[in-house]
Amino acid sequence: MGTLYRLFKLFLCCGFLWCSRVHGQAPLDSLPDSLNSTVGQDSIDGELSLDELNWLAYLEENWCFSTDTALLNIRDFESGETPEIDTVEVKLRMALLDAQSPMELGWNPVVHSRIAFYASKRKKHLGTMLGRAPAYFPLFEEALDRHGLPLELKYLPVVESGLNPAAKSHAGARGLWQFMYATAKHQGLRIDSYIDERRDPMRSTEAACLYLTRLHNIYEDWFLALAAYNAGPGNVNRAIRRSGGKRNFWEIRFFLPRETRNYVPAFMAVVYLMEFHQEHNIYPINESPPFAFLDTVLVDEVIRFDQMAPLMGLSESELAHLNPMYRMNIVPATVERWPLVLPHTAIPEFLAYQDSMRLIEPERTPDIVFVPEPVTYRVQSGDVLGKIADRYGVSVKQLKEWNDLSTSMIRIGQKLIIHADPSKL
């Protein structure tokens, strides 16, 4: 690969290492006990220690992540050029990935075809993913490492959501890790009118690690676990039975739903191209704020994003991007305190002006009423979604979302989860 190339890769890796080891967000090893904890009392009070300030200054001065193709284009490709794919080189690179991972990342023709397609037709998309990586990969890597999972799983949200915490699938999955409603609730994520923890990077990553661990414990094979993550364990178990009991993804692949057949090859192709993007003339674009430069402050009174924005030099959309789990652009801090993620330089402003912020059109701040835990309703003869929705004071759209329904068809005996209006019970 050449000495210059190896040194350059090492230089880039240093930047990601700084992000993953030092950041202002809550340490993830505290998440299982208290997902609302932060770095410490200094961060809660908005006062950083001298060591923290010096380290942040050092990061800002030495942050080496770049989107400059003049620097990154070490092979002198022409702008927009799609280099010809050398099968031998791809095999060698994938052998290197395979040797470094507990996942089986070796070359095969199916994966090669996905690599060729993405390298020619999805260059801009992959460049966008590389640009978003500093905001999320350090978080993913820390959580995966703490749970003893393969670090290559950090690329799963690239396949699932395009590293977009606000992503929503046609089936109703949400967030970076694309949890369906029922799966998210089973993993302990909170979903109500104001909060959707599927869209919170920290909380959803923790839930994804637990869910992936559970699936791997069931199948003892990472690709079968990924297939179950995509299609559900029921579809994987059915495919295993139809294949005569085989327990290898490639042997049961054609017994799986069509989307899931291509899911693992797509994942492997993304792993390869994200690791070797320069060899395919793909570079980061539209860099996201690095995870290292964000911090968290706990909020103990209700506040709207449009109250914060005018006094902080941030737009409502920027606040929403940094805090995607708040569905109504409101931090619903009533009895509980909730975290607000901001650039570390904005924390002092927030603490200094938060009382003034709440005086901006206070009449528009709603009274926060959280919907209680759901009730389970069994469909009876003559029921339709509209009738059930009216009975419990909810909408048909909500019923569909809560129960992962793509149509309004329901059957007698079917169980529906309903977050009912307390006055209707």
C-alpha positions as CSV (number, residue, x, y, z in Angstrom):
1,M,0.0,0.0,0.0
2,G,2.9,2.3,0.4
3,T,4.4,4.1,3.4
4,L,2.6,7.4,2.7
5,Y,-0.8,5.7,2.5
6,R,-0.2,3.8,5.8
7,L,0.9,7.0,7.6
8,F,-2.1,8.8,6.3
9,K,-4.5,6.1,7.4
10,L,-2.9,6.2,10.8
11,F,-3.3,9.9,11.0
12,L,-7.0,9.7,10.2
13,C,-7.5,6.9,12.7
14,C,-5.9,9.2,15.4
15,G,-8.7,11.7,14.9
16,F,-11.4,9.0,15.3
17,L,-9.6,7.7,18.4
18,W,-9.6,11.1,20.0
19,C,-13.4,11.3,19.4
20,S,-14.1,7.9,20.8
21,R,-12.0,8.3,23.9
22,V,-12.7,11.9,24.9
23,H,-16.1,13.5,24.5
24,G,-18.6,15.6,26.4
25,Q,-21.5,13.2,26.3
26,A,-22.5,10.9,29.1
27,P,-20.1,8.0,29.4
28,L,-21.9,5.0,28.0
29,D,-20.7,2.7,30.8
30,S,-23.2,4.5,33.0
31,L,-26.1,4.0,30.6
32,P,-27.5,0.7,31.9
33,D,-27.9,2.3,35.4
34,S,-28.9,5.8,34.4
35,L,-29.4,6.8,30.9
36,N,-29.8,10.4,31.9
37,S,-26.4,10.8,33.6
38,T,-23.8,13.1,32.2
39,V,-20.0,13.5,32.5
40,G,-20.2,14.9,36.0
41,Q,-21.4,17.7,38.1
42,D,-19.1,20.1,36.3
43,S,-20.8,19.4,33.0
44,I,-24.3,19.7,34.6
45,D,-23.3,23.1,36.0
46,G,-21.9,24.2,32.7
47,E,-18.4,24.6,34.1
48,L,-15.6,22.6,32.6
49,S,-12.4,21.9,34.5
50,L,-9.1,23.4,33.2
51,D,-8.0,19.9,32.0
52,E,-11.2,19.5,30.0
53,L,-10.9,23.0,28.5
54,N,-7.3,22.3,27.6
55,W,-8.2,19.0,26.0
56,L,-11.0,20.5,24.0
57,A,-8.7,23.2,22.8
58,Y,-6.2,20.6,21.8
59,L,-8.9,18.6,19.9
60,E,-10.1,21.7,18.0
61,E,-6.5,22.6,17.0
62,N,-5.5,19.1,16.0
63,W,-8.7,17.7,14.6
64,C,-7.6,16.0,11.4
65,F,-10.8,14.9,9.8
66,S,-11.0,16.4,6.3
67,T,-13.3,16.6,3.3
68,D,-10.6,18.1,1.1
69,T,-10.2,15.7,-1.8
70,A,-6.9,17.4,-2.7
71,L,-5.6,15.9,0.5
72,L,-7.5,12.6,0.4
73,N,-7.0,11.7,-3.2
74,I,-3.7,10.0,-2.8
75,R,-4.1,8.0,-6.1
76,D,-4.7,11.1,-8.2
77,F,-8.1,10.0,-9.5
78,E,-9.9,12.4,-11.8
79,S,-12.9,14.2,-10.3
80,G,-16.0,12.0,-10.6
81,E,-13.9,9.1,-11.9
82,T,-15.1,5.6,-11.0
83,P,-12.0,3.4,-10.8
84,E,-12.2,0.0,-12.4
85,I,-12.6,-2.7,-9.8
86,D,-9.8,-5.1,-9.6
87,T,-11.2,-8.4,-8.2
88,V,-7.8,-9.6,-7.0
89,E,-7.3,-6.4,-5.0
90,V,-10.9,-6.5,-3.5
91,K,-10.3,-10.1,-2.5
92,L,-7.1,-9.2,-0.7
93,R,-8.6,-6.2,1.1
94,M,-11.6,-8.3,2.2
95,A,-9.3,-11.0,3.4
96,L,-7.6,-8.3,5.6
97,L,-11.0,-7.3,7.0
98,D,-11.9,-10.9,7.6
99,A,-8.7,-11.6,9.5
100,Q,-9.4,-8.6,11.8
101,S,-13.0,-9.4,12.6
102,P,-15.0,-12.2,14.3
103,M,-17.5,-11.8,11.4
104,E,-16.9,-13.7,8.2
105,L,-16.1,-10.8,5.8
106,G,-14.3,-12.8,3.1
107,W,-15.0,-12.2,-0.6
108,N,-17.7,-13.9,-2.5
109,P,-19.4,-13.1,-5.9
110,V,-22.7,-11.9,-4.4
111,V,-20.9,-9.3,-2.2
112,H,-18.7,-8.3,-5.1
113,S,-21.7,-7.4,-7.2
114,R,-23.0,-5.2,-4.4
115,I,-19.6,-3.6,-4.0
116,A,-19.4,-2.9,-7.8
117,F,-22.9,-1.4,-7.7
118,Y,-22.4,0.9,-4.7
119,A,-18.9,2.0,-5.9
120,S,-20.4,3.2,-9.2
121,K,-24.0,4.2,-8.3
122,R,-23.9,5.2,-4.6
123,K,-20.6,7.2,-4.4
124,K,-22.4,10.4,-3.3
125,H,-24.4,8.6,-0.7
126,L,-21.3,6.8,0.7
127,G,-19.5,10.2,0.8
128,T,-22.3,11.6,2.9
129,M,-22.0,8.6,5.2
130,L,-18.3,9.3,5.6
131,G,-19.1,12.9,6.4
132,R,-21.6,11.9,9.1
133,A,-19.3,9.3,10.6
134,P,-17.5,11.6,13.2
135,A,-20.9,12.4,14.8
136,Y,-21.8,8.8,15.4
137,F,-19.1,6.2,15.0
138,P,-17.2,7.0,18.2
139,L,-20.5,6.5,20.1
140,F,-21.2,3.2,18.3
141,E,-17.6,1.9,18.7
142,E,-17.6,2.6,22.5
143,A,-20.9,0.8,23.0
144,L,-20.1,-2.1,20.8
145,D,-16.7,-2.6,22.5
146,R,-18.3,-2.4,26.0
147,H,-20.8,-5.1,25.0
148,G,-18.0,-7.3,23.4
149,L,-19.6,-7.0,19.9
150,P,-17.7,-6.7,16.6
151,L,-16.9,-3.1,15.8
152,E,-17.9,-3.6,12.2
153,L,-21.5,-3.4,13.4
154,K,-21.0,0.3,13.5
155,Y,-21.8,0.2,9.8
156,L,-25.2,-1.4,10.3
157,P,-26.9,2.1,10.8
158,V,-25.5,3.1,7.4
159,V,-27.5,0.3,5.8
160,E,-30.5,0.8,8.1
161,S,-31.0,4.5,8.2
162,G,-28.2,6.3,6.3
163,L,-26.9,7.6,9.7
164,N,-30.1,9.7,10.0
165,P,-31.6,9.5,13.6
166,A,-34.9,10.9,12.2
167,A,-35.2,8.2,9.5
168,K,-38.5,6.4,9.2
169,S,-39.2,3.4,7.1
170,H,-42.4,2.7,5.2
171,A,-43.2,0.0,7.8
172,G,-42.9,2.4,10.7
173,A,-39.3,1.7,11.9
174,R,-37.5,4.7,13.4
175,G,-34.1,6.0,14.2
176,L,-30.5,5.2,13.5
177,W,-31.0,1.5,14.2
178,Q,-34.5,1.4,12.7
179,F,-36.4,-0.2,15.6
180,M,-40.1,-1.1,15.1
181,Y,-42.4,0.0,17.9
182,A,-42.9,-3.3,19.5
183,T,-39.2,-4.3,19.4
184,A,-38.2,-0.9,20.8
185,K,-40.7,-1.2,23.7
186,H,-39.4,-4.7,24.4
187,Q,-35.9,-3.3,24.6
188,G,-37.0,-0.7,27.1
189,L,-37.0,2.3,24.9
190,R,-39.5,5.0,25.8
191,I,-42.0,6.1,23.2
192,D,-44.8,8.6,23.9
193,S,-46.3,11.8,22.5
194,Y,-43.2,13.9,23.3
195,I,-40.3,11.4,23.4
196,D,-39.1,8.7,21.0
197,E,-35.9,7.1,22.3
198,R,-35.6,5.2,19.1
199,R,-34.3,8.4,17.6
200,D,-31.8,9.1,20.4
201,P,-28.3,8.0,19.3
202,M,-27.2,7.0,22.8
203,R,-30.3,5.2,24.0
204,S,-31.0,3.4,20.7
205,T,-27.4,2.3,20.4
206,E,-27.5,0.8,23.8
207,A,-30.8,-1.0,22.9
208,A,-29.3,-2.2,19.6
209,C,-26.3,-3.7,21.3
210,L,-28.6,-5.6,23.7
211,Y,-30.8,-6.8,20.9
212,L,-27.9,-7.9,18.7
213,T,-26.3,-9.7,21.6
214,R,-29.6,-11.6,22.2
215,L,-29.9,-12.5,18.5
216,H,-26.3,-13.8,18.4
217,N,-26.9,-15.8,21.5
218,I,-29.9,-17.5,19.7
219,Y,-28.2,-18.3,16.4
220,E,-24.4,-18.3,17.3
221,D,-23.8,-16.8,13.8
222,W,-23.5,-13.1,13.1
223,F,-25.1,-13.2,9.6
224,L,-28.1,-15.1,10.9
225,A,-28.3,-12.6,13.7
226,L,-28.3,-9.8,11.2
227,A,-30.9,-11.5,9.1
228,A,-33.1,-11.8,12.2
229,Y,-32.5,-8.1,13.0
230,N,-33.8,-7.3,9.5
231,A,-36.6,-9.8,9.1
232,G,-37.4,-11.0,12.6
233,P,-36.4,-14.3,14.2
234,G,-39.6,-15.9,12.9
235,N,-38.6,-15.5,9.3
236,V,-35.1,-16.8,10.0
237,N,-36.4,-19.8,11.9
238,R,-38.8,-20.6,9.0
239,A,-35.9,-20.4,6.5
240,I,-33.8,-22.7,8.7
241,R,-36.6,-25.3,8.7
242,R,-37.2,-25.0,5.0
243,S,-33.5,-25.5,4.3
244,G,-33.5,-28.8,6.2
245,G,-32.0,-27.4,9.4
246,K,-29.0,-25.6,7.9
247,R,-27.6,-22.8,10.0
248,N,-25.5,-20.8,7.6
249,F,-26.8,-17.6,6.0
250,W,-25.6,-18.4,2.5
251,E,-27.3,-21.8,2.7
252,I,-30.6,-20.5,3.8
253,R,-30.5,-17.2,1.9
254,F,-33.0,-18.1,-0.8
255,F,-35.5,-19.2,1.9
256,L,-35.5,-15.7,3.4
257,P,-37.7,-12.7,2.3
258,R,-36.2,-11.0,-0.8
259,E,-35.1,-7.9,1.1
260,T,-33.2,-10.0,3.7
261,R,-31.4,-12.0,1.0
262,N,-29.6,-8.8,0.0
263,Y,-29.3,-7.4,3.5
264,V,-26.1,-9.2,4.6
265,P,-24.4,-8.7,1.2
266,A,-25.3,-5.0,1.4
267,F,-23.8,-4.8,4.9
268,M,-20.6,-6.4,3.8
269,A,-20.3,-4.2,0.8
270,V,-20.7,-1.1,3.0
271,V,-18.1,-2.3,5.5
272,Y,-15.7,-2.8,2.6
273,L,-16.3,0.6,0.9
274,M,-16.3,2.6,4.1
275,E,-13.0,1.0,5.0
276,F,-11.4,1.4,1.6
277,H,-13.3,4.4,0.2
278,Q,-10.2,6.2,-1.1
279,E,-9.3,3.3,-3.3
280,H,-12.7,3.9,-5.0
281,N,-12.5,7.7,-5.3
282,I,-15.1,8.2,-2.5
283,Y,-14.5,10.9,0.0
284,P,-16.4,12.5,3.0
285,I,-18.8,15.3,2.1
286,N,-20.9,17.6,4.3
287,E,-19.0,16.9,7.6
288,S,-21.3,16.7,10.6
289,P,-20.3,18.2,14.0
290,P,-17.8,15.7,15.6
291,F,-19.1,13.8,18.6
292,A,-16.1,15.1,20.5
293,F,-17.3,18.7,20.5
294,L,-20.8,18.0,21.8
295,D,-21.9,18.2,25.5
296,T,-25.0,17.5,27.5
297,V,-26.9,19.6,30.1
298,L,-29.8,18.4,32.1
299,V,-33.0,20.4,31.9
300,D,-35.4,20.5,34.8
301,E,-38.2,22.7,33.4
302,V,-40.2,22.5,30.1
303,I,-38.6,24.6,27.3
304,R,-39.3,24.8,23.6
305,F,-36.7,24.8,20.8
306,D,-38.1,28.1,19.4
307,Q,-37.5,29.7,22.8
308,M,-33.8,28.6,22.9
309,A,-32.8,29.3,19.3
310,P,-33.0,33.2,19.3
311,L,-30.6,33.5,22.3
312,M,-28.1,30.7,21.4
313,G,-27.2,31.4,17.8
314,L,-28.6,28.0,16.8
315,S,-31.6,27.4,14.5
316,E,-34.5,25.3,15.6
317,S,-33.5,22.7,12.9
318,E,-30.0,22.5,14.4
319,L,-31.4,21.9,17.9
320,A,-33.8,19.3,16.5
321,H,-30.9,17.6,14.7
322,L,-28.8,17.4,17.9
323,N,-31.8,16.3,20.0
324,P,-33.9,14.1,17.7
325,M,-35.7,12.1,20.4
326,Y,-37.9,15.1,21.2
327,R,-40.9,14.7,18.9
328,M,-42.5,18.1,19.4
329,N,-39.3,20.2,19.5
330,I,-40.0,20.6,23.3
331,V,-37.9,19.3,26.2
332,P,-40.7,17.9,28.3
333,A,-39.0,18.3,31.7
334,T,-41.6,18.1,34.4
335,V,-41.0,15.6,37.2
336,E,-38.0,14.2,35.3
337,R,-34.9,16.0,34.1
338,W,-34.1,15.4,30.4
339,P,-30.8,15.9,28.6
340,L,-30.2,18.6,26.0
341,V,-27.3,18.0,23.6
342,L,-25.5,21.2,22.4
343,P,-22.1,22.2,21.1
344,H,-19.9,22.4,24.1
345,T,-19.4,26.1,23.4
346,A,-23.1,26.8,23.7
347,I,-23.6,25.3,27.2
348,P,-22.7,28.5,29.1
349,E,-25.1,30.5,26.9
350,F,-27.9,28.1,27.6
351,L,-27.3,28.2,31.4
352,A,-27.0,32.0,31.4
353,Y,-30.2,32.7,29.4
354,Q,-32.5,29.7,30.1
355,D,-34.7,31.8,32.4
356,S,-35.0,34.5,29.8
357,M,-35.7,31.9,27.1
358,R,-38.8,30.6,29.0
359,L,-40.3,34.2,28.9
360,I,-40.5,34.1,25.1
361,E,-44.2,33.5,24.3
362,P,-44.7,31.3,27.4
363,E,-48.4,30.9,26.5
364,R,-47.4,28.6,23.7
365,T,-45.7,26.1,26.0
366,P,-48.2,23.3,26.5
367,D,-49.1,21.5,29.7
368,I,-47.2,18.3,29.5
369,V,-49.4,15.2,30.0
370,F,-47.7,11.9,29.3
371,V,-49.9,9.1,28.0
372,P,-49.9,6.1,30.4
373,E,-48.6,2.7,29.7
374,P,-50.5,0.9,26.9
375,V,-53.6,-1.2,27.3
376,T,-54.1,-4.3,25.2
377,Y,-57.3,-4.6,23.2
378,R,-58.5,-7.8,21.6
379,V,-60.3,-7.2,18.3
380,Q,-63.9,-8.4,18.3
381,S,-66.4,-9.1,15.6
382,G,-67.5,-5.9,13.8
383,D,-64.5,-3.9,14.9
384,V,-62.7,-1.5,12.6
385,L,-59.7,0.7,13.4
386,G,-61.8,3.9,13.2
387,K,-64.3,2.5,15.7
388,I,-61.5,1.4,18.1
389,A,-59.7,4.7,17.7
390,D,-62.9,6.7,18.6
391,R,-63.6,4.5,21.6
392,Y,-60.1,5.2,23.1
393,G,-59.7,8.8,22.0
394,V,-56.8,8.2,19.7
395,S,-56.3,8.3,15.9
396,V,-56.2,5.5,13.3
397,K,-52.7,6.7,12.4
398,Q,-51.5,6.2,16.0
399,L,-53.1,2.7,16.1
400,K,-51.2,1.8,13.0
401,E,-47.9,3.1,14.3
402,W,-48.2,1.5,17.7
403,N,-49.0,-1.9,16.2
404,D,-46.7,-1.8,13.1
405,L,-49.8,-2.0,10.8
406,S,-49.2,-1.1,7.1
407,T,-53.0,-1.3,6.3
408,S,-56.2,-0.9,8.2
409,M,-57.0,-4.6,8.0
410,I,-57.5,-6.3,11.4
411,R,-58.8,-9.7,12.3
412,I,-60.9,-11.1,15.1
413,G,-58.8,-12.0,18.1
414,Q,-55.9,-9.8,17.1
415,K,-54.3,-8.0,20.0
416,L,-53.8,-4.2,19.6
417,I,-51.5,-2.0,21.8
418,I,-53.3,1.3,22.6
419,H,-51.9,4.2,24.5
420,A,-55.3,5.3,25.7
421,D,-56.5,8.7,26.8
422,P,-56.9,8.3,30.6
423,S,-60.4,9.9,30.4
424,K,-61.5,7.2,28.0
425,L,-60.7,4.3,30.2
